[in-house]
Amino acid sequence: MARKILSMIALSLIVGGTSLAARTIDLPKPNLISKFSIEEAIFRRRSQRDFKDKEIPIQHLSQILWAAQGITDQTYGFRAAPSAGALYPLSLYIVKKDGVFRYLPDGHKLLQLQDKDIRPSLARASLGQNYIMDAPVNIIITGNFKISQAKYGPRAFRYVCMEIGHVAENIHLQAVALGLGSVPIGAFWDDVIRTNLELPETQDPLYIIPIGYIDL
């Protein structure tokens, strides 16, 4: 039923006043074994702000999204990062030069929402942090606090913030393991980011992570 509803929503998307035909992209299966240790990823992780003008392969993007929110237990739907009550109130939006996408953990897919490059607008909304424009991929983590509040009341705010940290660290460490750099960004105008991404009212933008090859 959930998949059917999601498909209906996707087919009825209206972007910029014109209909955008629903487009889902199947992501490559993630690798479960590598020669890069978690210890080395922790040791090498640094905030990187200078990125090369080089696209990230779809296999790498697939791996990063799986590390962040990928389903790791097909029976119960558990994901790569822990979530209070397994409620999973977070969503991942991906901004690239060819548009805006939303990650769908169920099926490990991308759903295209826009077909324009909004990175310059994101950079302006983030107080002129222009490396957002330079990064080939920006992951925006949003949260729906109401999902957690329904079960945990006022304590939900704490749980959602904890979950953001789990997801973000997975992204940063996976990026390092793939030979990429990233940087955490929390300074931005929420309302402008919301408008740029055309977020529903239930989704609050919480975190931006530019990712790319490091320009040494």
C-alpha positions as a Markdown table, in Angstrom:
| # | Residue | x | y | z |
|---|---|---|---|---|
| 1 | Met | 0.0 | 0.0 | 0.0 |
| 2 | Ala | 2.8 | 2.4 | 0.9 |
| 3 | Arg | 4.5 | 1.8 | -2.4 |
| 4 | Lys | 1.2 | 2.4 | -4.3 |
| 5 | Ile | 0.6 | 5.7 | -2.5 |
| 6 | Leu | 4.2 | 6.8 | -3.2 |
| 7 | Ser | 3.8 | 6.0 | -6.9 |
| 8 | Met | 0.6 | 8.0 | -7.1 |
| 9 | Ile | 2.3 | 11.0 | -5.4 |
| 10 | Ala | 5.2 | 10.8 | -7.8 |
| 11 | Leu | 3.0 | 10.7 | -10.9 |
| 12 | Ser | 1.2 | 13.8 | -9.8 |
| 13 | Leu | 4.3 | 16.0 | -9.1 |
| 14 | Ile | 4.0 | 19.5 | -10.3 |
| 15 | Val | 7.3 | 21.4 | -10.5 |
| 16 | Gly | 7.7 | 25.0 | -11.3 |
| 17 | Gly | 4.2 | 25.1 | -12.7 |
| 18 | Thr | 4.9 | 22.4 | -15.3 |
| 19 | Ser | 4.3 | 18.7 | -14.9 |
| 20 | Leu | 7.5 | 16.7 | -14.4 |
| 21 | Ala | 7.0 | 13.1 | -15.5 |
| 22 | Ala | 7.8 | 10.8 | -12.6 |
| 23 | Arg | 11.3 | 9.4 | -13.0 |
| 24 | Thr | 12.8 | 6.9 | -10.7 |
| 25 | Ile | 16.4 | 5.7 | -11.0 |
| 26 | Asp | 17.4 | 2.3 | -9.8 |
| 27 | Leu | 20.7 | 2.6 | -7.9 |
| 28 | Pro | 23.4 | 0.0 | -8.1 |
| 29 | Lys | 23.6 | -2.5 | -5.3 |
| 30 | Pro | 25.9 | -1.3 | -2.5 |
| 31 | Asn | 29.1 | -3.2 | -1.6 |
| 32 | Leu | 29.1 | -4.9 | 1.7 |
| 33 | Ile | 32.8 | -5.6 | 1.9 |
| 34 | Ser | 35.8 | -3.3 | 1.1 |
| 35 | Lys | 39.5 | -3.1 | 1.9 |
| 36 | Phe | 39.1 | 0.3 | 3.6 |
| 37 | Ser | 38.8 | -0.1 | 7.3 |
| 38 | Ile | 36.4 | 1.9 | 9.5 |
| 39 | Glu | 39.4 | 2.9 | 11.6 |
| 40 | Glu | 41.2 | 4.5 | 8.7 |
| 41 | Ala | 38.0 | 6.3 | 7.7 |
| 42 | Ile | 37.7 | 7.8 | 11.1 |
| 43 | Phe | 41.4 | 8.7 | 11.1 |
| 44 | Arg | 41.3 | 10.4 | 7.7 |
| 45 | Arg | 38.0 | 12.2 | 8.0 |
| 46 | Arg | 38.3 | 16.0 | 7.8 |
| 47 | Ser | 36.0 | 18.8 | 6.8 |
| 48 | Gln | 36.8 | 19.5 | 3.1 |
| 49 | Arg | 35.7 | 22.6 | 1.3 |
| 50 | Asp | 37.7 | 22.6 | -2.0 |
| 51 | Phe | 36.2 | 20.2 | -4.6 |
| 52 | Lys | 37.4 | 19.2 | -8.0 |
| 53 | Asp | 35.1 | 19.7 | -11.0 |
| 54 | Lys | 34.6 | 16.0 | -11.3 |
| 55 | Glu | 31.3 | 14.0 | -11.2 |
| 56 | Ile | 30.8 | 11.3 | -8.6 |
| 57 | Pro | 30.0 | 7.9 | -10.1 |
| 58 | Ile | 26.5 | 6.6 | -9.5 |
| 59 | Gln | 28.0 | 3.6 | -7.7 |
| 60 | His | 29.6 | 5.9 | -5.2 |
| 61 | Leu | 26.4 | 7.9 | -4.7 |
| 62 | Ser | 24.5 | 4.6 | -4.2 |
| 63 | Gln | 27.0 | 3.5 | -1.6 |
| 64 | Ile | 26.8 | 6.8 | 0.3 |
| 65 | Leu | 23.0 | 6.8 | 0.3 |
| 66 | Trp | 22.9 | 3.2 | 1.5 |
| 67 | Ala | 25.3 | 4.0 | 4.3 |
| 68 | Ala | 23.0 | 6.8 | 5.4 |
| 69 | Gln | 19.5 | 5.3 | 5.1 |
| 70 | Gly | 19.7 | 2.1 | 3.2 |
| 71 | Ile | 17.7 | -0.9 | 4.4 |
| 72 | Thr | 19.9 | -3.5 | 6.0 |
| 73 | Asp | 17.2 | -5.9 | 7.1 |
| 74 | Gln | 14.6 | -6.8 | 4.5 |
| 75 | Thr | 12.4 | -8.6 | 7.1 |
| 76 | Tyr | 11.9 | -5.7 | 9.5 |
| 77 | Gly | 13.0 | -2.8 | 7.3 |
| 78 | Phe | 15.8 | -1.7 | 9.7 |
| 79 | Arg | 18.2 | 0.8 | 8.2 |
| 80 | Ala | 21.9 | 1.5 | 8.3 |
| 81 | Ala | 21.5 | 4.2 | 11.0 |
| 82 | Pro | 19.6 | 3.7 | 14.2 |
| 83 | Ser | 16.3 | 5.4 | 14.8 |
| 84 | Ala | 14.3 | 5.8 | 18.0 |
| 85 | Gly | 11.4 | 3.3 | 17.7 |
| 86 | Ala | 12.5 | 2.5 | 14.1 |
| 87 | Leu | 10.3 | 5.3 | 13.0 |
| 88 | Tyr | 12.8 | 6.9 | 10.6 |
| 89 | Pro | 11.6 | 10.5 | 10.5 |
| 90 | Leu | 14.5 | 11.7 | 8.3 |
| 91 | Ser | 14.6 | 12.1 | 4.5 |
| 92 | Leu | 17.5 | 12.6 | 2.1 |
| 93 | Tyr | 17.4 | 15.1 | -0.8 |
| 94 | Ile | 20.2 | 15.0 | -3.3 |
| 95 | Val | 21.1 | 18.2 | -5.3 |
| 96 | Lys | 23.2 | 17.8 | -8.4 |
| 97 | Lys | 23.7 | 19.8 | -11.6 |
| 98 | Asp | 21.0 | 17.7 | -13.3 |
| 99 | Gly | 18.3 | 18.3 | -10.6 |
| 100 | Val | 16.9 | 17.5 | -7.2 |
| 101 | Phe | 16.2 | 14.0 | -6.2 |
| 102 | Arg | 14.8 | 12.2 | -3.1 |
| 103 | Tyr | 16.3 | 8.9 | -1.9 |
| 104 | Leu | 13.8 | 6.1 | -1.5 |
| 105 | Pro | 15.2 | 3.5 | 0.9 |
| 106 | Asp | 12.5 | 1.0 | -0.1 |
| 107 | Gly | 13.9 | -0.4 | -3.4 |
| 108 | His | 17.1 | 1.7 | -3.1 |
| 109 | Lys | 16.0 | 4.3 | -5.7 |
| 110 | Leu | 16.1 | 8.0 | -6.5 |
| 111 | Leu | 13.0 | 9.9 | -7.3 |
| 112 | Gln | 13.6 | 13.0 | -9.4 |
| 113 | Leu | 11.8 | 16.0 | -8.2 |
| 114 | Gln | 13.3 | 18.8 | -10.3 |
| 115 | Asp | 15.4 | 19.0 | -13.4 |
| 116 | Lys | 17.3 | 22.2 | -12.7 |
| 117 | Asp | 20.6 | 23.0 | -11.0 |
| 118 | Ile | 19.7 | 24.8 | -7.7 |
| 119 | Arg | 23.2 | 24.7 | -6.2 |
| 120 | Pro | 23.8 | 28.4 | -6.6 |
| 121 | Ser | 20.6 | 29.2 | -4.8 |
| 122 | Leu | 21.6 | 26.7 | -2.0 |
| 123 | Ala | 24.9 | 28.5 | -1.7 |
| 124 | Arg | 23.3 | 31.9 | -1.3 |
| 125 | Ala | 20.8 | 30.5 | 1.2 |
| 126 | Ser | 23.7 | 29.1 | 3.2 |
| 127 | Leu | 25.3 | 32.5 | 3.8 |
| 128 | Gly | 27.6 | 32.4 | 0.7 |
| 129 | Gln | 29.2 | 29.1 | 1.4 |
| 130 | Asn | 30.2 | 28.7 | -2.3 |
| 131 | Tyr | 31.7 | 25.2 | -2.0 |
| 132 | Ile | 28.0 | 24.0 | -2.1 |
| 133 | Met | 28.1 | 25.3 | -5.8 |
| 134 | Asp | 31.4 | 23.5 | -6.4 |
| 135 | Ala | 30.5 | 20.1 | -4.9 |
| 136 | Pro | 29.0 | 17.7 | -7.5 |
| 137 | Val | 26.7 | 16.3 | -4.9 |
| 138 | Asn | 24.9 | 17.9 | -2.0 |
| 139 | Ile | 22.9 | 15.8 | 0.4 |
| 140 | Ile | 20.2 | 17.7 | 2.4 |
| 141 | Ile | 18.9 | 15.8 | 5.5 |
| 142 | Thr | 15.3 | 16.8 | 6.4 |
| 143 | Gly | 13.2 | 15.7 | 9.3 |
| 144 | Asn | 9.6 | 15.2 | 10.1 |
| 145 | Phe | 9.3 | 15.8 | 13.8 |
| 146 | Lys | 5.7 | 14.9 | 13.9 |
| 147 | Ile | 6.5 | 11.3 | 13.2 |
| 148 | Ser | 8.5 | 11.0 | 16.3 |
| 149 | Gln | 6.3 | 13.3 | 18.4 |
| 150 | Ala | 3.4 | 11.0 | 17.9 |
| 151 | Lys | 5.2 | 8.4 | 20.0 |
| 152 | Tyr | 7.7 | 10.3 | 22.1 |
| 153 | Gly | 6.1 | 13.7 | 22.7 |
| 154 | Pro | 8.5 | 16.5 | 23.6 |
| 155 | Arg | 11.4 | 14.1 | 23.8 |
| 156 | Ala | 11.1 | 13.5 | 20.1 |
| 157 | Phe | 13.3 | 16.6 | 19.3 |
| 158 | Arg | 16.2 | 15.0 | 21.1 |
| 159 | Tyr | 15.8 | 11.7 | 19.3 |
| 160 | Val | 15.5 | 13.2 | 15.9 |
| 161 | Cys | 18.7 | 15.3 | 16.5 |
| 162 | Met | 20.5 | 12.1 | 17.6 |
| 163 | Glu | 19.4 | 10.4 | 14.5 |
| 164 | Ile | 20.7 | 13.2 | 12.3 |
| 165 | Gly | 24.1 | 12.7 | 13.8 |
| 166 | His | 24.1 | 9.0 | 13.2 |
| 167 | Val | 23.2 | 9.5 | 9.5 |
| 168 | Ala | 25.6 | 12.3 | 8.9 |
| 169 | Glu | 28.6 | 10.5 | 10.4 |
| 170 | Asn | 27.8 | 7.5 | 8.2 |
| 171 | Ile | 27.8 | 9.8 | 5.2 |
| 172 | His | 31.1 | 11.4 | 6.1 |
| 173 | Leu | 32.9 | 8.1 | 6.8 |
| 174 | Gln | 31.6 | 6.4 | 3.7 |
| 175 | Ala | 32.7 | 9.4 | 1.6 |
| 176 | Val | 36.3 | 9.0 | 3.0 |
| 177 | Ala | 36.3 | 5.3 | 2.3 |
| 178 | Leu | 35.4 | 6.1 | -1.4 |
| 179 | Gly | 38.2 | 8.7 | -1.8 |
| 180 | Leu | 35.9 | 11.6 | -1.4 |
| 181 | Gly | 35.6 | 14.6 | 0.9 |
| 182 | Ser | 32.7 | 16.2 | 2.6 |
| 183 | Val | 31.8 | 19.0 | 5.0 |
| 184 | Pro | 29.0 | 19.5 | 7.5 |
| 185 | Ile | 26.9 | 22.7 | 7.1 |
| 186 | Gly | 24.2 | 23.8 | 9.5 |
| 187 | Ala | 24.2 | 27.6 | 8.8 |
| 188 | Phe | 21.4 | 28.4 | 6.3 |
| 189 | Trp | 18.1 | 30.1 | 6.0 |
| 190 | Asp | 15.6 | 27.4 | 6.6 |
| 191 | Asp | 12.7 | 29.0 | 4.7 |
| 192 | Val | 14.8 | 29.6 | 1.5 |
| 193 | Ile | 16.1 | 26.0 | 1.6 |
| 194 | Arg | 12.6 | 24.8 | 2.0 |
| 195 | Thr | 11.5 | 26.9 | -1.0 |
| 196 | Asn | 14.4 | 25.7 | -3.2 |
| 197 | Leu | 13.7 | 22.1 | -2.5 |
| 198 | Glu | 9.9 | 22.6 | -2.6 |
| 199 | Leu | 9.6 | 20.7 | 0.6 |
| 200 | Pro | 6.3 | 19.8 | 2.1 |
| 201 | Glu | 5.3 | 21.6 | 5.3 |
| 202 | Thr | 6.1 | 18.5 | 7.4 |
| 203 | Gln | 9.8 | 18.5 | 6.3 |
| 204 | Asp | 12.3 | 20.7 | 8.1 |
| 205 | Pro | 15.8 | 21.1 | 6.5 |
| 206 | Leu | 18.4 | 20.3 | 9.1 |
| 207 | Tyr | 21.8 | 19.5 | 7.5 |
| 208 | Ile | 23.6 | 20.1 | 4.3 |
| 209 | Ile | 26.5 | 17.9 | 3.2 |
| 210 | Pro | 28.5 | 18.8 | 0.1 |
| 211 | Ile | 30.5 | 15.9 | -1.2 |
| 212 | Gly | 33.1 | 15.6 | -4.0 |
| 213 | Tyr | 36.7 | 14.8 | -4.9 |
| 214 | Ile | 39.1 | 16.9 | -3.0 |
| 215 | Asp | 40.9 | 19.6 | -4.8 |
| 216 | Leu | 44.4 | 19.5 | -3.1 |
